[in-house]
Structure formats: C-alpha cells, structure tokens
C-alpha cells in the first residue's frame, strides 16, 4: 500500500493533481509511523515539498503572482534545508535530487549566491554525476550565467547542455530539449535582463507548444529551473 501510494502521488504530481497528490503523501507519512523501517521516507518528504510548491504555483501561468511564487520557493528552500540537515545529522546520504531541487528553489527565490555555492560543490563531484544529473547541472549553470549577465559563458554552457542526452524522456524529448536550447539561446542573444521569476515565467508561458499541450508532464518538465529527476518521484 505504501509503495502504491507513493507511486500514485508521483503520477498525480506529474499530472498536476496536487490536492490528490498531497492526500496520497499524507497517507504515506501516516503509514511510516506504523512501519519499523519504511522504505525511502526522504522521497516522500522531498515530493511533499515539491507538491506544495507546485500547488502554490498553480496552473494559470498567464496570471502568475510574482510575490506568491517567490514566497513559495523560499518556503520550499527552508523545507529542503530542514530535510537535508536532518539526513546529514543521521549520517544518511543526501541525494543529488534534493540538491538540484534546492538549487532551483534558491534561484527562484533570489538567493543566487547560495545556489552558486551548491553548484560549486556539485562541480567537485562532476565526474561522478550520471548523464541525467549532468543535464540538470548544465541547465542550472546556463541559467545562472544568464542571470549574472555572463552571456559568453552562458553560450559555452549551453553547448554542453545541448550535447547532453537524457535517456529517460520519451520520443518527444528531442523536440522538448531543442526548444529549451532555443529559448536559452534567444535569451543569450538578446542579453536577457530579467530576474529569476522572469526567466522561469518565460519558459512556463512560451515553452509548451500546442502539439504537446495535452501532456501535462511536459508542463512539469518545461521550466527554466528544472525540478529534479522525474523517476525519483516514484518508488
């Protein structure tokens, strides 16, 4: 039951059914109290943070509230701080998933300096990251350089992002990733001058093309600051 609830919550998050996803995750948390060694409770905690953030973000990107989204990202960042600190205090490994999610939330809430520190820490283990996480790394670096106005470096990083293959997406992945690269390239060419909200909003507003509009999972995927690792959502 626990595993089924976790997996169903993950699918609900991908489909944008945040209220039901929250109910499933709450049920998981209740079951954990009845289990001696619940499997991967940190996944439930991670997914609860992401689900709450997405619920606050909502579906109507044309009417997105800047202050509400930034506050939701800041709240999520604090929750990730607590989760990561708790795992570290109990000598548990902190997944790169949570680190990339934390970087996304820090960038969205305007804490670029802290996000850069975490990216620098990941750079030390760069050779140990698999292709999926390398995509997140190059994406975050590209976005960071754009926000910092370092457009030549952003262009170099974008080339690495373009060449990074992500095996876990479906047959539409090339089209999606090409659109992502195109949007970043346009921002670099135009010397984008907005903040993190503006950068993310540009993706959410313009990125999902009509051909894919019925696949809500692409809305989950289609944001400037990627929420990390869709397979991590499930058990």
C-alpha angles and dihedrals in degrees: 000000000000092000093046092050092049092050094045090050089053092052090047091053092051090049093048096247093137099161093054091042089055091051091051092048092048088052089052091052091050091050091050089065089058095048126081095212111011112196116251100340088172088068090059090048092048093048092047090056092048093046092051091049093049091047090055091046091054130188102277101088092171089066099037114154111227095204094046094050094046090049091048090051091049091050091049091049091054091049090051089050089055093045095048092045090051092050092048093048089055092048092247123147116255111225120232085233091070092043093055091044089052091050090052093051094046092052093047093049092050099255095128094153093059090044090054091051090054091047090051090052090052089050088065090062094036094123090055096054117102122229093269094055092042087060090054090047095052091044092052092046092049091051092045093052090049092051090048092050092243094137101164090053090045089055092052091048091047090058089056090048092050091053094047110101120211110205098189099069123090131247092292093060097100092055092047095048093044089055090050091052091046092054093048090047091052091050091051093047092048091043093236110228103186131105129253093278091054091048094051093042090055089059096044093047100042108018107077108075123210091252089066100033095110092057104080091186087073089059087055089051096041107082133105092240105047120220101230130260118342093206089058089066091071131058 
